[in-house]
Amino acid sequence: MEILGQYKPAEYKRENKSIGVMINGEDNLRSLVSESLIEKSPTASFCVGTMSKFITGAGFVNGDVNLSNKSHLNSTVNSLLNSCANDHSKFGGSFVHVRYNALYQKIELTRIPYTQCRFGLEDDENYSGKIVRAKKGWGKRTRKENFISYDVYNPNPETIQRQVDLAGGWENYRGQIMFIGMSTDETYPKSRIEGVENFAHTENKMGEYYVATVERGFENIQIFEFVKSENPSENEALRESVTGALGLESSGKVLSLPYENATDLNEGSKYKFTPLENNATPDKYEHFLDTCSTMIRSKWEIPVQLFEAVSGKLGNSSGDDLKVAQSMYNQTTAPIRKVYETAFAELFRDYKTELGITFEIQQYSILLDGTTEEENETITPAE
């Protein structure tokens, strides 16, 4: 999968009438590319985890009641919130599947991976009444017969019954899907990784460089020059015996450079080693990593004190600095929490049983020892 150059400008939008969906990105793989970039970037992965925790907070009061009849399944309102918050932190939204019974009560709510969902074609008023799911993923080989089409969330009993009749009865009815996200003029929300793709890609490549350096035991790459034999097997045996004796087979990479005769070596032997030295200093790499980390972190709007505290590098930050940073990020993520409070209150309205949940997310708090606590008081950031 190509990492860079996948995105079109934010206003880019295209229909694919043959499969009946609104394309998410030029190749319809925008969300998968975003996810790949995030997973390969330590900073982006950290930012997604941090934002997700702040969206979920300490959860809803009484939100840990198990919704499943199977005790071994931890299916709670708070676990559903957590999985939705993780998708939102990556992609800017989430999808929840809603199933009903014949009394039009909600009997099951399940998060569907964001990457599997696409909006159906829009009408003349830019409204899409369908959400299409591809369990096997989207791509050039995706077949329409592998799609599952759901109606957009609408709990009106008359609407549900009409959908049931069109499906051929309750046994064939698939239910509805609610999309949860911030208001936007775009068909699909933008992942925060967009705009810093190159920095995420650089972090990934730096990681590959570190792995290669460790695998060769921090040794320089060696150029092995030798007078070759007419017998290829003798050349390979020489290379293996000499590099093995020097311990370079496992600790360093060796580039072979054969010569026709000894005079080409300008040495009194049949072979020699020349180190290919790397003059780059660790400080140079550290600068690149710090710059990448700062640019990526800024897209998730995470204060530096909070970033250092959670990653175990407090530096010169004090406890008061951390509290202010924590309060700032709780305020930054407050609009997102409000969206999920409203959405979950609606999702669990007319649920089959009374849950007794207050749909107000408790704020997340990080103490200096890394534990969490409920934060009931508002901390005013220092001016």
C-alpha positions as CSV (number, residue, x, y, z in Angstrom):
1,M,0.0,0.0,0.0
2,E,1.4,3.4,-1.0
3,I,1.8,5.6,2.1
4,L,2.0,9.1,0.6
5,G,0.1,10.9,-2.1
6,Q,-3.2,9.2,-1.4
7,Y,-5.2,12.3,-0.3
8,K,-7.2,14.8,-2.3
9,P,-8.2,18.2,-1.0
10,A,-10.9,18.3,1.7
11,E,-13.6,19.4,-0.8
12,Y,-12.9,16.3,-3.0
13,K,-16.0,14.1,-3.3
14,R,-16.9,11.5,-5.8
15,E,-19.8,9.1,-6.3
16,N,-19.4,5.5,-7.4
17,K,-22.9,4.7,-8.8
18,S,-21.8,1.1,-9.8
19,I,-21.4,0.1,-6.2
20,G,-23.8,2.7,-4.8
21,V,-21.6,4.6,-2.4
22,M,-19.9,7.9,-1.8
23,I,-16.1,7.4,-2.3
24,N,-13.9,8.0,0.8
25,G,-10.8,9.4,-0.9
26,E,-9.8,9.1,-4.5
27,D,-9.2,5.4,-4.3
28,N,-11.9,4.8,-1.6
29,L,-9.2,3.7,0.9
30,R,-8.6,7.0,2.6
31,S,-9.5,5.6,6.1
32,L,-7.2,2.6,5.6
33,V,-4.3,4.8,4.6
34,S,-4.9,7.0,7.7
35,E,-5.0,3.9,9.9
36,S,-1.8,2.6,8.4
37,L,0.0,5.9,8.9
38,I,-1.2,6.1,12.5
39,E,-0.2,2.6,13.4
40,K,3.3,3.0,12.0
41,S,3.9,6.3,13.8
42,P,4.6,6.0,17.6
43,T,3.6,9.6,18.2
44,A,0.3,9.3,16.2
45,S,-0.6,6.1,18.0
46,F,0.1,7.7,21.3
47,C,-2.0,10.7,20.4
48,V,-4.9,8.5,19.3
49,G,-4.7,6.6,22.6
50,T,-4.6,9.9,24.7
51,M,-7.5,11.5,22.9
52,S,-9.5,8.3,23.1
53,K,-9.0,8.3,26.9
54,F,-10.1,11.9,27.3
55,I,-13.2,11.3,25.1
56,T,-14.2,8.2,27.1
57,G,-13.1,9.8,30.4
58,A,-14.2,7.8,33.4
59,G,-17.3,6.7,31.4
60,F,-21.0,7.1,32.2
61,V,-22.3,6.6,35.8
62,N,-23.6,3.0,35.9
63,G,-22.2,2.5,32.4
64,D,-20.4,-0.7,33.3
65,V,-23.5,-3.0,33.5
66,N,-23.1,-5.9,31.1
67,L,-25.6,-5.7,28.2
68,S,-24.9,-9.3,27.1
69,N,-26.6,-12.4,28.3
70,K,-23.2,-14.1,28.2
71,S,-21.3,-13.3,31.4
72,H,-17.9,-13.8,29.8
73,L,-18.5,-11.1,27.2
74,N,-17.7,-7.6,28.6
75,S,-20.3,-5.8,26.5
76,T,-21.1,-2.6,28.4
77,V,-22.2,0.9,27.5
78,N,-18.8,2.2,28.6
79,S,-16.9,-0.4,26.4
80,L,-19.1,0.6,23.5
81,L,-18.2,4.3,24.2
82,N,-14.5,3.3,24.4
83,S,-14.4,1.6,21.1
84,C,-16.3,4.5,19.4
85,A,-13.9,7.0,21.0
86,N,-10.9,5.1,19.6
87,D,-12.4,5.2,16.1
88,H,-13.2,8.9,16.5
89,S,-9.7,9.7,17.6
90,K,-8.4,8.0,14.4
91,F,-10.9,9.1,11.8
92,G,-13.2,11.8,13.3
93,G,-16.3,9.6,13.6
94,S,-17.7,6.2,14.4
95,F,-20.5,3.9,13.4
96,V,-23.0,2.0,15.7
97,H,-25.3,-0.8,14.5
98,V,-28.7,-0.8,16.1
99,R,-31.0,-3.9,16.2
100,Y,-34.7,-3.8,17.2
101,N,-37.4,-6.3,18.3
102,A,-41.0,-6.4,17.1
103,L,-41.9,-3.9,19.8
104,Y,-39.5,-1.4,18.2
105,Q,-37.3,-1.6,21.2
106,K,-33.5,-1.5,20.8
107,I,-32.1,-4.9,21.7
108,E,-28.5,-4.7,20.6
109,L,-26.0,-2.0,19.9
110,T,-22.6,-2.7,18.3
111,R,-19.8,-0.6,17.0
112,I,-18.8,-1.4,13.4
113,P,-15.2,-0.6,12.4
114,Y,-15.1,2.8,10.7
115,T,-12.9,1.4,7.8
116,Q,-15.7,-1.0,6.8
117,C,-18.4,1.7,6.3
118,R,-19.3,4.0,3.4
119,F,-22.3,6.3,3.0
120,G,-24.8,5.4,0.2
121,L,-25.4,7.7,-2.7
122,E,-26.8,11.1,-1.8
123,D,-30.1,12.5,-3.1
124,D,-30.7,16.0,-4.5
125,E,-30.7,17.4,-1.0
126,N,-27.3,15.8,-0.2
127,Y,-28.9,13.3,2.1
128,S,-27.8,9.7,2.2
129,G,-30.3,7.2,3.6
130,K,-28.0,4.2,3.5
131,I,-24.8,3.1,5.0
132,V,-23.0,0.3,3.2
133,R,-20.6,-2.1,5.0
134,A,-17.9,-4.2,3.4
135,K,-16.8,-6.8,6.0
136,K,-13.9,-7.9,3.8
137,G,-12.8,-4.3,3.2
138,W,-12.9,-1.9,0.3
139,G,-10.6,-2.0,-2.7
140,K,-10.4,-2.5,-6.4
141,R,-11.5,-6.1,-6.1
142,T,-14.4,-5.4,-3.8
143,R,-17.6,-6.9,-5.2
144,K,-21.1,-5.5,-4.8
145,E,-22.5,-8.8,-3.7
146,N,-20.2,-8.7,-0.6
147,F,-21.8,-5.4,0.6
148,I,-24.4,-5.2,3.4
149,S,-26.6,-2.2,3.1
150,Y,-28.2,-0.7,6.2
151,D,-30.7,2.1,6.7
152,V,-29.5,5.2,8.4
153,Y,-30.6,5.4,12.1
154,N,-34.3,6.4,12.5
155,P,-36.1,5.0,15.5
156,N,-39.6,6.0,14.4
157,P,-41.8,2.9,14.6
158,E,-43.5,3.6,11.3
159,T,-40.2,3.9,9.6
160,I,-38.8,0.8,11.1
161,Q,-41.9,-1.2,10.2
162,R,-41.7,0.0,6.6
163,Q,-38.1,-1.1,6.5
164,V,-39.0,-4.5,7.9
165,D,-41.7,-5.0,5.3
166,L,-39.3,-4.1,2.5
167,A,-36.8,-6.6,4.0
168,G,-39.4,-9.4,3.9
169,G,-40.0,-9.6,7.7
170,W,-38.2,-9.3,11.0
171,E,-36.1,-12.4,10.3
172,N,-34.5,-10.6,7.3
173,Y,-34.3,-7.2,8.8
174,R,-30.7,-6.0,9.4
175,G,-31.4,-3.0,11.6
176,Q,-30.0,0.5,11.2
177,I,-26.6,2.3,11.6
178,M,-26.0,5.6,13.4
179,F,-23.0,7.7,12.3
180,I,-21.5,9.7,15.2
181,G,-19.3,12.7,14.4
182,M,-18.8,16.4,14.5
183,S,-20.7,18.6,12.1
184,T,-18.9,19.1,8.8
185,D,-19.5,20.2,5.3
186,E,-17.6,17.2,4.0
187,T,-19.1,13.8,3.2
188,Y,-16.5,12.1,5.4
189,P,-14.6,13.7,8.4
190,K,-10.9,14.2,8.0
191,S,-8.5,12.2,10.1
192,R,-6.1,14.3,12.1
193,I,-3.2,12.5,10.5
194,E,-4.0,14.4,7.3
195,G,-1.5,17.2,6.9
196,V,1.2,15.5,8.8
197,E,1.5,12.3,6.7
198,N,5.1,13.0,5.9
199,F,6.1,13.3,9.5
200,A,4.4,10.1,10.4
201,H,6.1,8.4,7.4
202,T,9.5,9.8,8.6
203,E,8.9,8.4,12.1
204,N,8.3,5.0,10.6
205,K,11.4,5.1,8.4
206,M,13.5,6.3,11.4
207,G,12.3,3.2,13.2
208,E,13.4,1.0,10.3
209,Y,16.8,2.6,10.4
210,Y,17.2,1.9,14.1
211,V,16.2,-1.7,13.6
212,A,18.8,-2.1,10.8
213,T,21.5,-0.5,13.0
214,V,20.8,-2.8,15.9
215,E,20.7,-5.9,13.8
216,R,24.2,-5.2,12.5
217,G,25.4,-4.7,16.1
218,F,26.0,-0.9,15.6
219,E,28.9,-1.8,13.3
220,N,29.6,0.1,10.1
221,I,28.8,-1.6,6.9
222,Q,31.9,-3.3,5.6
223,I,33.1,-3.4,1.9
224,F,34.8,-6.7,1.4
225,E,37.2,-6.5,-1.5
226,F,38.8,-9.7,-2.8
227,V,40.5,-11.4,-5.8
228,K,37.9,-13.7,-7.2
229,S,38.4,-17.3,-8.3
230,E,37.2,-18.8,-11.5
231,N,35.1,-21.1,-9.3
232,P,32.1,-19.3,-7.9
233,S,31.7,-21.7,-5.0
234,E,35.3,-20.8,-3.8
235,N,34.4,-17.1,-3.9
236,E,31.4,-17.7,-1.7
237,A,33.4,-20.0,0.7
238,L,36.1,-17.3,1.0
239,R,33.5,-14.7,1.8
240,E,31.8,-16.8,4.4
241,S,35.0,-17.9,6.1
242,V,36.5,-14.5,6.3
243,T,33.4,-12.6,7.4
244,G,32.5,-15.4,9.8
245,A,35.9,-15.2,11.4
246,L,35.5,-11.5,11.9
247,G,32.1,-11.9,13.3
248,L,30.5,-9.8,10.6
249,E,27.9,-12.3,9.4
250,S,25.5,-11.5,12.2
251,S,26.8,-8.1,13.4
252,G,27.2,-6.2,10.2
253,K,26.3,-6.0,6.6
254,V,29.0,-6.9,4.1
255,L,29.2,-5.6,0.5
256,S,31.3,-7.8,-1.8
257,L,33.6,-6.2,-4.3
258,P,35.5,-8.8,-6.4
259,Y,38.6,-8.0,-8.5
260,E,40.3,-9.9,-11.3
261,N,43.8,-9.8,-9.8
262,A,45.7,-8.7,-6.7
263,T,47.2,-5.6,-8.2
264,D,43.7,-4.0,-8.3
265,L,43.6,-4.1,-4.5
266,N,46.8,-2.2,-4.1
267,E,47.5,-4.4,-1.1
268,G,49.8,-7.3,-0.5
269,S,46.9,-9.7,0.1
270,K,44.0,-11.2,-1.7
271,Y,41.3,-9.4,0.2
272,K,40.7,-6.5,2.5
273,F,37.9,-4.8,4.5
274,T,37.0,-1.1,4.2
275,P,34.4,0.3,6.6
276,L,31.7,2.5,5.1
277,E,31.4,5.0,7.9
278,N,28.3,6.9,8.9
279,N,29.1,10.3,10.2
280,A,25.6,11.2,11.2
281,T,25.3,11.9,15.0
282,P,22.5,10.8,17.3
283,D,21.7,14.5,17.9
284,K,20.8,14.9,14.3
285,Y,18.3,12.0,14.4
286,E,16.9,13.2,17.7
287,H,16.2,16.6,16.1
288,F,14.3,14.8,13.3
289,L,12.3,12.7,15.7
290,D,11.5,15.7,18.0
291,T,10.3,17.8,15.0
292,C,8.1,14.9,13.7
293,S,6.6,14.3,17.2
294,T,5.8,18.0,17.7
295,M,4.1,18.4,14.4
296,I,2.0,15.2,14.8
297,R,1.1,16.1,18.4
298,S,-0.1,19.5,17.3
299,K,-2.7,18.0,15.1
300,W,-4.3,16.2,18.1
301,E,-3.8,19.5,20.1
302,I,-2.2,17.6,23.0
303,P,-0.3,20.0,25.4
304,V,3.4,19.1,25.7
305,Q,3.2,18.7,29.5
306,L,0.5,16.1,29.1
307,F,2.4,14.3,26.4
308,E,5.5,14.1,28.5
309,A,3.6,13.0,31.6
310,V,1.8,10.1,29.9
311,S,4.9,9.0,28.0
312,G,7.0,9.1,31.2
313,K,9.1,12.1,30.4
314,L,8.0,14.9,32.7
315,G,11.1,16.9,32.3
316,N,10.8,20.3,34.0
317,S,7.0,20.1,34.2
318,S,5.5,20.5,37.7
319,G,2.4,19.0,39.1
320,D,0.6,22.3,38.6
321,D,1.7,22.4,34.9
322,L,0.2,18.9,34.5
323,K,-3.1,19.9,36.1
324,V,-3.4,22.9,33.8
325,A,-2.5,20.8,30.7
326,Q,-5.0,18.2,31.8
327,S,-7.7,20.8,32.2
328,M,-6.9,22.4,28.9
329,Y,-7.2,19.0,27.1
330,N,-10.4,18.2,28.9
331,Q,-11.7,21.5,27.5
332,T,-10.4,20.8,24.0
333,T,-12.2,17.4,23.9
334,A,-15.3,18.7,25.6
335,P,-17.3,19.3,22.3
336,I,-16.5,15.7,21.3
337,R,-17.7,14.3,24.6
338,K,-20.9,16.3,24.2
339,V,-21.6,14.8,20.9
340,Y,-21.2,11.3,22.3
341,E,-23.3,12.1,25.4
342,T,-26.1,13.2,23.1
343,A,-25.7,10.3,20.7
344,F,-25.6,7.6,23.4
345,A,-28.6,9.1,25.2
346,E,-30.4,8.8,21.9
347,L,-29.1,5.3,21.1
348,F,-30.2,3.9,24.5
349,R,-33.6,5.6,24.4
350,D,-36.3,2.9,24.2
351,Y,-33.7,0.2,25.1
352,K,-35.3,-3.1,26.0
353,T,-34.5,-2.7,29.7
354,E,-34.1,0.3,32.0
355,L,-30.3,0.8,32.6
356,G,-30.4,3.8,35.0
357,I,-27.5,5.5,33.3
358,T,-26.7,9.2,33.4
359,F,-25.4,10.0,30.0
360,E,-22.8,12.5,31.1
361,I,-19.2,11.5,30.6
362,Q,-17.0,11.9,33.7
363,Q,-13.7,13.7,33.0
364,Y,-10.4,11.9,32.8
365,S,-7.6,12.7,35.2
366,I,-4.0,11.7,35.1
367,L,-2.0,11.8,38.4
368,L,1.8,12.0,38.5
369,D,1.9,8.3,39.5
370,G,0.1,7.4,36.3
371,T,-3.2,6.4,38.0
372,T,-6.6,7.9,37.2
373,E,-9.3,9.5,39.3
374,E,-12.6,11.2,38.8
375,E,-12.2,14.9,38.5
376,N,-15.2,16.7,39.8
377,E,-13.8,20.2,40.1
378,T,-12.9,22.6,37.3
379,I,-9.3,23.7,37.1
380,T,-8.9,27.2,35.6
381,P,-5.7,27.3,33.5
382,A,-3.2,29.8,34.6
383,E,-2.9,33.0,32.6
